[in-house]
């Protein structure tokens, strides 16, 4: 899992999760061709561990277990933002 990519995607996923609206998803895309493979691998790892789900429209939602697992990292990223 690419920590740089993970740091970029955790906050938008956490924000939507914290909104409490289960009908909201985050659409994430890469900004450079070099990010494509690390992004794909990171998203696959998050899905495999059950931290996120993917909708049929390729949008993502954080799961309760994913939020719990990454809560400390999310708080740290917010402090640094």
Phi, psi and omega in degrees: 000135182272113182296328179295315177293316179303316179299325181287329187262340184297316184295313178297323177295316180294320179301314179292321178298315182291339179294339178079003180262109184289349181270004182255138181230167177245130173262121183245138178222162177273154181257342178223154178300329181293337181277346188302306184294313177299323178297311181300316180294319179295315179295320178296319179294318179296320177293318182297324180275357178083016182277336177221160170237156179243134178278168176299341181265015179061036170255163188234149173229141175278141177268161176304320180291325177293319178297315180297318182297321186256011183304316180296318179293321178299313179299318179296319179295324179291324178294321182281342183287000000 
